[in-house]
Amino acid sequence: MAVLYTQSALTVSLSITKSAYSLFEPQYRNLEDFTLGYNARYDYLSQDYYWELVRDRLGEIMIQNQYYERPAHVLLLGENAHDKKFASILAEVLESVMQKKPKVWQEDAEGVAAKGVAELAKRAPWDPYRRSGKDDGFKGLVEDIDSLLLVSDNSLAE
């Protein structure tokens, strides 16, 4: 499960990853709310009301998909995922909708991006979808890794 909490959005993705190349993420298991970003706290009648809406939205996807396997990990992303009030509400929601509390991963965005690039680069030689039918050998692998590093460098510069 991935939770993104930024200045302008709250999103939750309840995806299932069975392997490095298999991700099941249908639209009905995604929630995107651009009215509950961190900057919207003062747009509501009270902050208590805002946080109650955040609590409801965080739990909504788990309740709607109650018969699916619960995630073992939660990846927190976004510049406001470190907010103490948000973290306490998320922990409360996870505890109320799950029998076993998942491991919550929370790091800075640059660290997550860099680790993702390293992981993809490590797996590139075994990617069954990477090749276009021609055997370009090591040259194709180096080009793929270079393009991944370029994406990472651009995300670090932002």
Residue pairs with C-beta under 8 A, 6 or more apart in sequence:
1 12
1 13
1 14
1 15
1 71
1 73
1 74
1 75
1 102
2 11
2 12
2 13
2 15
2 74
2 75
2 77
3 10
3 11
3 12
3 13
3 58
3 74
3 75
3 76
3 77
3 78
3 81
3 90
4 10
4 11
4 12
4 77
4 78
4 81
5 37
5 38
5 76
5 77
5 78
5 80
5 81
5 83
5 86
6 37
6 38
6 78
6 79
6 80
7 37
7 38
7 39
7 79
7 80
8 34
8 37
8 38
8 39
8 40
9 32
9 33
9 34
9 36
9 37
9 78
10 31
10 33
10 36
10 37
10 54
10 57
10 58
11 30
11 31
11 32
11 33
12 30
12 31
12 57
12 58
12 61
13 25
13 29
13 30
13 31
14 29
14 30
14 61
14 62
14 65
14 68
14 71
15 23
15 24
15 25
15 29
16 23
16 24
16 25
16 68
16 69
17 23
17 24
18 24
20 119
20 123
20 126
20 127
21 127
21 128
21 129
28 64
28 65
29 61
29 65
29 68
30 61
31 57
31 60
31 61
33 57
35 43
36 50
36 53
36 54
36 57
37 80
38 80
38 83
38 86
40 50
41 47
41 50
41 51
43 50
44 50
44 53
51 85
51 89
54 86
54 89
55 89
55 92
55 93
58 89
58 90
58 93
59 93
59 96
59 97
62 70
62 93
62 97
62 98
63 97
70 97
70 98
70 99
70 100
70 102
71 102
72 102
72 103
73 102
73 103
73 104
73 105
74 90
74 94
74 102
74 103
74 104
74 105
75 105
75 106
75 112
76 90
76 104
76 105
76 106
77 109
77 112
78 109
79 109
80 86
81 87
81 106
82 106
90 104
91 101
91 104
94 101
94 102
94 104
95 101
107 115
109 155
110 155
110 156
113 152
113 155
113 156
114 152
114 156
116 152
117 148
117 149
117 151
117 152
120 148
121 144
121 145
121 148
121 149
124 130
124 141
124 144
124 145
124 148
125 141
130 140
130 144
131 140
